[in-house]
Amino acid sequence: MKKNIAAFAPYLIALGIDFYLLPLLAKDTGSAMLLMLCVMPLIALATGVLYAARRGFGLLPSLAALILFVPTIFMFYNSSAWVYSVAYAVLVLAGTGIGTIFYHKR
């Protein structure tokens, strides 16, 4: 069990940086929208791809993305950002689907 948690830690850290540190870089509304609509989704997608390429398909990264994003709604955004938690979870799920292709080629 500890081995599985340790193997999943880099992906949790990547999602944590994506959701908790990147919003701190937003200086105005334009940069915040660029981060939320371009940069953060790409990192979430890449995290899913990398996870699945190394470990195979799994729902755990999507669930982690959903759970990790929810507190940021109260920290950085307003209640209208709920939809992003689902969107990021779906992006990570899509990334794990894409990464599964690379996993089978190993």
C-alpha positions in Angstrom: 0.0 0.0 0.0 2.8 2.5 0.9 4.5 1.6 -2.4 1.4 2.6 -4.3 1.0 5.9 -2.5 4.7 6.7 -3.0 4.3 5.9 -6.7 1.3 8.2 -7.0 2.9 11.1 -5.1 4.5 12.8 -8.1 1.2 13.1 -9.8 -0.4 14.5 -6.7 2.4 17.0 -6.4 2.0 18.0 -10.1 -1.8 18.5 -9.6 -1.2 20.4 -6.4 1.2 22.8 -8.1 -1.2 23.1 -10.9 -4.2 24.0 -8.7 -2.6 25.8 -5.8 0.6 27.6 -7.0 -0.3 28.6 -10.5 -3.3 30.8 -9.5 -0.9 32.8 -7.4 0.8 33.9 -10.7 -2.4 35.6 -11.9 -2.0 39.4 -11.8 -5.3 40.4 -13.5 -8.4 38.9 -15.0 -6.8 38.3 -18.3 -3.8 36.3 -16.9 -6.2 34.4 -14.6 -8.3 33.3 -17.6 -5.2 32.3 -19.5 -4.1 30.2 -16.6 -7.5 28.6 -16.0 -8.4 28.0 -19.7 -5.1 27.1 -21.2 -2.2 26.4 -18.8 -3.9 24.5 -16.0 -5.9 22.2 -18.3 -2.8 21.3 -20.3 -0.9 20.4 -17.1 -3.9 18.3 -15.9 -4.1 16.5 -19.2 -0.3 15.9 -19.2 -0.5 14.6 -15.7 -3.1 12.1 -16.8 -1.1 11.0 -19.8 2.1 10.6 -17.8 0.3 8.6 -15.1 -1.3 6.2 -17.6 1.9 5.8 -19.7 3.7 4.6 -16.6 1.0 2.9 -14.6 -1.9 2.1 -17.0 -5.5 3.3 -16.9 -7.0 4.3 -13.6 -9.7 6.5 -12.1 -7.6 7.6 -9.2 -5.9 10.6 -10.9 -9.3 11.9 -12.0 -10.7 11.5 -8.5 -7.6 13.2 -7.1 -8.0 16.1 -9.5 -11.6 16.6 -8.5 -10.8 16.4 -4.8 -7.7 18.6 -5.0 -9.5 21.4 -7.0 -12.5 21.8 -4.7 -10.7 23.7 -1.9 -9.2 26.1 -4.4 -12.7 27.3 -5.3 -13.0 28.8 -1.8 -9.3 30.0 -1.8 -8.9 31.7 -5.2 -12.2 31.7 -7.1 -15.9 32.0 -6.5 -18.8 29.5 -6.6 -19.0 29.7 -10.4 -15.7 27.7 -10.6 -17.4 24.5 -9.5 -17.6 23.5 -13.2 -13.8 23.6 -13.4 -13.4 20.8 -10.9 -15.4 18.5 -13.1 -13.7 19.8 -16.2 -10.2 19.1 -14.8 -11.3 15.7 -13.6 -12.6 14.9 -17.1 -9.3 16.2 -18.7 -7.2 14.0 -16.4 -9.5 11.1 -17.3 -9.0 11.8 -21.0 -5.3 12.0 -20.4 -5.3 8.6 -18.8 -7.1 7.3 -21.8 -4.5 8.7 -24.1 -1.6 7.6 -21.9 -3.0 4.0 -21.9 -2.0 3.9 -25.6 1.6 4.5 -24.7 1.4 2.0 -21.8 0.5 -0.8 -24.1 3.3 0.0 -26.5 5.9 -0.6 -23.7 
